[in-house]
Amino acid sequence: MTSGNDVAYFRRRVAQEQQRALAACEVAIRRLHLDLAARYAARAEEAERHAPA
């Protein structure tokens, strides 16, 4: 994957995990999805920093 693809992938995963959090019936599952979303967001930011200009 190239850096641009990495960023797009991680951003897409952030949105997916946020949607799953909204759909979760249990608080623990909601937190899990929000944690995953935060981790993907961090990876996206890291990929953006390392992307060629």
C-alpha positions in Angstrom: 0.0 0.0 0.0 1.2 3.5 -0.7 1.0 6.3 1.9 -2.0 7.8 0.1 -3.7 4.5 0.2 -2.8 4.0 3.8 -4.4 7.3 4.8 -7.6 6.5 2.8 -7.8 3.1 4.4 -7.3 4.3 7.9 -9.8 7.1 7.5 -12.3 4.7 6.1 -11.8 2.4 9.1 -12.3 5.3 11.5 -15.7 6.0 9.9 -16.6 2.3 10.0 -15.7 1.9 13.6 -17.6 5.1 14.6 -20.7 3.7 12.8 -20.3 0.4 14.6 -20.0 2.3 17.9 -23.3 4.1 17.2 -25.0 0.8 16.4 -23.6 -1.1 19.4 -26.2 -2.1 22.1 -23.7 -2.6 24.9 -21.5 0.1 26.4 -18.4 -2.1 26.5 -18.8 -2.9 22.8 -19.3 0.8 22.0 -16.1 1.7 23.8 -14.2 -1.0 22.0 -15.3 0.4 18.6 -14.5 4.0 19.7 -11.0 2.8 20.9 -10.4 1.2 17.5 -11.6 4.3 15.7 -9.1 6.4 17.8 -6.3 4.0 17.0 -7.1 4.1 13.3 -7.2 7.9 13.4 -3.7 8.0 15.0 -2.4 5.7 12.2 -4.0 7.9 9.6 -2.3 11.0 11.1 1.0 9.1 11.1 0.6 8.0 7.5 -0.2 11.6 6.5 3.0 12.9 8.2 5.1 10.3 6.3 3.3 10.8 2.9 5.4 12.4 0.2 4.6 16.0 -0.4 
